[in-house]
Amino acid sequence: MNSWIIIAIGCGLTAAALHATIVTGSPLSLVLFYLAPLPLFLAGLGWGPVVAGLAGLVGSAALAGAIDFRTGAFFLLSAGVAPVLLSYLALINRPAQAGLGLEGEAADSEIEWYPEGRLILWCAVIA
């Protein structure tokens, strides 16, 4: 079995567990509920957006099986879509050209990444 599948399953189940803590009603559960996308972001930035998408589907299926379908669908829409899209955008790169980059940064390395200003703009659009 490939390691990325194990990572996706682990991150998806962890995100689902963090998402499901809201049913306890304790004040700490609200903090854990808001941290639910974090394992998906870790999977997406570490192993790629496909692994983040698979982790989101695993978490959604776990919540749909444990609680109900609406909870799984809510998890997929609220915590599953943003990590996939943002990790895809964050990992876009191309070979750097000589001189300055598009946003004024010096292209010293051999790789030019997606501009962080646009990434922040996408975060605001998704929120």
Short mmCIF file of the C-alpha atoms (twelve columns), coordinates in Angstrom:
data_MODEL
# 
_entry.id   MODEL 
# 
loop_
_atom_site.group_PDB 
_atom_site.id 
_atom_site.type_symbol 
_atom_site.label_atom_id 
_atom_site.label_alt_id 
_atom_site.label_comp_id 
_atom_site.label_asym_id 
_atom_site.label_seq_id 
_atom_site.Cartn_x 
_atom_site.Cartn_y 
_atom_site.Cartn_z 
_atom_site.pdbx_PDB_model_num 
ATOM 1   C CA . MET A 1   0.000   0.000  0.000   1 
ATOM 2   C CA . ASN A 2   1.325   3.419  -0.889  1 
ATOM 3   C CA . SER A 3   2.153   5.806  1.930   1 
ATOM 4   C CA . TRP A 4   0.014   8.603  0.500   1 
ATOM 5   C CA . ILE A 5   -3.106  6.467  0.883   1 
ATOM 6   C CA . ILE A 6   -2.332  5.904  4.560   1 
ATOM 7   C CA . ILE A 7   -1.683  9.637  4.977   1 
ATOM 8   C CA . ALA A 8   -5.008  10.468 3.307   1 
ATOM 9   C CA . ILE A 9   -6.939  8.021  5.491   1 
ATOM 10  C CA . GLY A 10  -5.251  9.229  8.678   1 
ATOM 11  C CA . CYS A 11  -5.715  12.911 7.897   1 
ATOM 12  C CA . GLY A 12  -9.317  12.381 6.825   1 
ATOM 13  C CA . LEU A 13  -10.222 10.493 9.996   1 
ATOM 14  C CA . THR A 14  -8.420  13.065 12.150  1 
ATOM 15  C CA . ALA A 15  -10.257 15.921 10.459  1 
ATOM 16  C CA . ALA A 16  -13.565 14.075 10.876  1 
ATOM 17  C CA . ALA A 17  -12.876 13.519 14.582  1 
ATOM 18  C CA . LEU A 18  -12.057 17.202 15.055  1 
ATOM 19  C CA . HIS A 19  -15.216 18.156 13.182  1 
ATOM 20  C CA . ALA A 20  -17.374 15.778 15.239  1 
ATOM 21  C CA . THR A 21  -16.261 17.246 18.577  1 
ATOM 22  C CA . ILE A 22  -18.806 20.035 18.164  1 
ATOM 23  C CA . VAL A 23  -21.608 17.688 19.284  1 
ATOM 24  C CA . THR A 24  -20.166 17.550 22.826  1 
ATOM 25  C CA . GLY A 25  -21.094 21.171 23.451  1 
ATOM 26  C CA . SER A 26  -18.010 22.027 25.495  1 
ATOM 27  C CA . PRO A 27  -16.190 25.334 24.925  1 
ATOM 28  C CA . LEU A 28  -13.042 23.506 23.814  1 
ATOM 29  C CA . SER A 29  -15.006 21.709 21.108  1 
ATOM 30  C CA . LEU A 30  -15.462 24.986 19.242  1 
ATOM 31  C CA . VAL A 31  -11.686 25.416 18.982  1 
ATOM 32  C CA . LEU A 32  -11.261 21.827 17.807  1 
ATOM 33  C CA . PHE A 33  -14.101 22.272 15.302  1 
ATOM 34  C CA . TYR A 34  -12.310 25.229 13.723  1 
ATOM 35  C CA . LEU A 35  -9.070  23.210 13.537  1 
ATOM 36  C CA . ALA A 36  -10.752 20.467 11.470  1 
ATOM 37  C CA . PRO A 37  -9.284  21.600 8.094   1 
ATOM 38  C CA . LEU A 38  -5.719  21.591 9.480   1 
ATOM 39  C CA . PRO A 39  -4.983  17.880 8.770   1 
ATOM 40  C CA . LEU A 40  -6.319  18.360 5.246   1 
ATOM 41  C CA . PHE A 41  -4.030  21.349 4.715   1 
ATOM 42  C CA . LEU A 42  -1.086  19.323 6.015   1 
ATOM 43  C CA . ALA A 43  -1.900  16.507 3.597   1 
ATOM 44  C CA . GLY A 44  -2.376  18.931 0.716   1 
ATOM 45  C CA . LEU A 45  0.799   20.916 1.241   1 
ATOM 46  C CA . GLY A 46  2.898   17.863 2.078   1 
ATOM 47  C CA . TRP A 47  1.646   15.304 -0.443  1 
ATOM 48  C CA . GLY A 48  -0.402  17.314 -2.940  1 
ATOM 49  C CA . PRO A 49  -4.005  18.359 -3.513  1 
ATOM 50  C CA . VAL A 50  -5.062  14.865 -4.629  1 
ATOM 51  C CA . VAL A 51  -4.194  13.487 -1.190  1 
ATOM 52  C CA . ALA A 52  -6.070  16.388 0.442   1 
ATOM 53  C CA . GLY A 53  -9.103  15.627 -1.711  1 
ATOM 54  C CA . LEU A 54  -8.965  11.951 -0.839  1 
ATOM 55  C CA . ALA A 55  -8.618  12.843 2.851   1 
ATOM 56  C CA . GLY A 56  -11.660 15.099 2.569   1 
ATOM 57  C CA . LEU A 57  -13.662 12.290 1.001   1 
ATOM 58  C CA . VAL A 58  -12.539 9.850  3.716   1 
ATOM 59  C CA . GLY A 59  -13.549 12.302 6.437   1 
ATOM 60  C CA . SER A 60  -16.864 12.991 4.765   1 
ATOM 61  C CA . ALA A 61  -17.616 9.286  4.423   1 
ATOM 62  C CA . ALA A 62  -16.658 8.683  8.059   1 
ATOM 63  C CA . LEU A 63  -18.994 11.417 9.277   1 
ATOM 64  C CA . ALA A 64  -21.778 10.303 6.944   1 
ATOM 65  C CA . GLY A 65  -21.505 6.775  8.299   1 
ATOM 66  C CA . ALA A 66  -21.147 7.745  11.954  1 
ATOM 67  C CA . ILE A 67  -23.665 10.589 12.210  1 
ATOM 68  C CA . ASP A 68  -25.700 11.205 9.048   1 
ATOM 69  C CA . PHE A 69  -25.372 12.176 5.400   1 
ATOM 70  C CA . ARG A 70  -25.966 15.890 5.992   1 
ATOM 71  C CA . THR A 71  -23.057 16.085 8.439   1 
ATOM 72  C CA . GLY A 72  -20.765 14.405 5.917   1 
ATOM 73  C CA . ALA A 73  -21.875 16.760 3.160   1 
ATOM 74  C CA . PHE A 74  -21.427 19.789 5.439   1 
ATOM 75  C CA . PHE A 75  -17.923 18.618 6.327   1 
ATOM 76  C CA . LEU A 76  -17.038 18.192 2.664   1 
ATOM 77  C CA . LEU A 77  -18.267 21.676 1.767   1 
ATOM 78  C CA . SER A 78  -17.005 23.536 4.829   1 
ATOM 79  C CA . ALA A 79  -13.682 21.826 5.527   1 
ATOM 80  C CA . GLY A 80  -12.905 19.692 2.484   1 
ATOM 81  C CA . VAL A 81  -12.984 21.984 -0.528  1 
ATOM 82  C CA . ALA A 82  -10.783 24.869 0.654   1 
ATOM 83  C CA . PRO A 83  -7.673  22.775 1.479   1 
ATOM 84  C CA . VAL A 84  -7.780  21.112 -1.930  1 
ATOM 85  C CA . LEU A 85  -8.067  24.370 -3.847  1 
ATOM 86  C CA . LEU A 86  -5.596  26.342 -1.731  1 
ATOM 87  C CA . SER A 87  -2.978  23.589 -1.653  1 
ATOM 88  C CA . TYR A 88  -3.269  23.283 -5.439  1 
ATOM 89  C CA . LEU A 89  -2.720  27.021 -5.840  1 
ATOM 90  C CA . ALA A 90  0.113   27.114 -3.300  1 
ATOM 91  C CA . LEU A 91  1.998   24.356 -5.113  1 
ATOM 92  C CA . ILE A 92  1.786   25.904 -8.596  1 
ATOM 93  C CA . ASN A 93  5.287   26.690 -9.828  1 
ATOM 94  C CA . ARG A 94  7.246   27.315 -12.994 1 
ATOM 95  C CA . PRO A 95  10.866  27.830 -13.969 1 
ATOM 96  C CA . ALA A 96  11.999  31.321 -13.001 1 
ATOM 97  C CA . GLN A 97  13.041  33.813 -15.639 1 
ATOM 98  C CA . ALA A 98  16.092  36.019 -15.232 1 
ATOM 99  C CA . GLY A 99  15.462  39.354 -13.576 1 
ATOM 100 C CA . LEU A 100 12.538  40.341 -11.399 1 
ATOM 101 C CA . GLY A 101 9.415   38.302 -10.841 1 
ATOM 102 C CA . LEU A 102 5.903   39.528 -11.524 1 
ATOM 103 C CA . GLU A 103 5.377   41.032 -8.093  1 
ATOM 104 C CA . GLY A 104 8.823   42.584 -7.752  1 
ATOM 105 C CA . GLU A 105 10.577  39.726 -5.982  1 
ATOM 106 C CA . ALA A 106 13.988  38.725 -7.217  1 
ATOM 107 C CA . ALA A 107 14.057  35.431 -9.063  1 
ATOM 108 C CA . ASP A 108 17.180  34.035 -7.376  1 
ATOM 109 C CA . SER A 109 16.084  30.419 -7.273  1 
ATOM 110 C CA . GLU A 110 15.268  28.234 -10.227 1 
ATOM 111 C CA . ILE A 111 11.565  27.993 -9.358  1 
ATOM 112 C CA . GLU A 112 8.954   30.740 -9.247  1 
ATOM 113 C CA . TRP A 113 5.940   29.941 -7.053  1 
ATOM 114 C CA . TYR A 114 2.352   31.171 -7.227  1 
ATOM 115 C CA . PRO A 115 2.302   34.739 -5.846  1 
ATOM 116 C CA . GLU A 116 1.448   34.825 -2.158  1 
ATOM 117 C CA . GLY A 117 -0.677  37.940 -2.591  1 
ATOM 118 C CA . ARG A 118 -2.993  36.111 -4.951  1 
ATOM 119 C CA . LEU A 119 -3.069  33.149 -2.585  1 
ATOM 120 C CA . ILE A 120 -4.260  35.448 0.218   1 
ATOM 121 C CA . LEU A 121 -6.852  36.867 -2.169  1 
ATOM 122 C CA . TRP A 122 -8.147  33.344 -2.849  1 
ATOM 123 C CA . CYS A 123 -8.325  32.745 0.919   1 
ATOM 124 C CA . ALA A 124 -10.533 35.819 1.240   1 
ATOM 125 C CA . VAL A 125 -12.740 34.733 -1.669  1 
ATOM 126 C CA . ILE A 126 -13.226 31.250 -0.224  1 
ATOM 127 C CA . ALA A 127 -13.979 32.587 3.263   1 
# 
